[in-house]
Amino acid sequence: MRVRVPAWPLIVFVLLARSLAAQAESGPVVHVEFTNPALTPAHWELTVHSDGSGHFHSEPGSPPPAPPQGTVQLTEPAIDPPALDREIQLSPAFAKRLFQTARRHNRFSQECDSHMKVAFQGWKKLSYAGPEGEGSCLFNYSKDKEIQALGDSLVAVAGTILAGARIEKLLQYDRLGLDRELEYLTEAVKDGRVQQIGVIRATLERLVADPAIMDRVRKRARLLLARHEE
């Protein structure tokens, strides 16, 4: 009597093999998660491929409590960026540095946090996945200078993306606020609080091309674009 072997185990094996092959072909990926309840947004994620292409996701934090009735507000409430889900493109040099650092540090399969009593800067989780393996580590502050510098740079990239989102919101609701936002962005580029200004190139070009926007804002946007081209 001939015994019939069910086909489904073979089908499952074939599908799994195809999935693993597709992952290998797509190349390595670095995923970054950042969490700090004191900030807005309190949580964001950044996924980067070896060619610099990637995706950014954030969720808005809790709105600040309303002031007591009768309180006089001396300043306008800050405009927070909305929830974001967008594709981004980092420079090849930045992507190269990111993946080289991951490989030098065993695909982040190591202890990253210093466990020192330092000011809370936000939890950064770095994860690597690729054909040669995967790993991850979590830290607030790292004694490894390269890991700490990489974490700072990734936070600065997120800062650029969020600044771009604020600019887009100001274009809709408060064009006068663009002057202050571009002033902040210009200073933040100089001291490294934002990096990879090219991720918001389209937004800056929109400012430059709009004759209804004050000249000072357009000039700052042109200077930022020129810095990106250097």
Helices and strands as residue ranges (DSSP letters): H 8-26, E 29-35, E 43-49, E 53-59, E 84-89, H 92-104, G 106-108, E 123-130, E 133-139, H 145-173, G 175-177, H 178-191, G 197-200, H 201-209, H 215-229
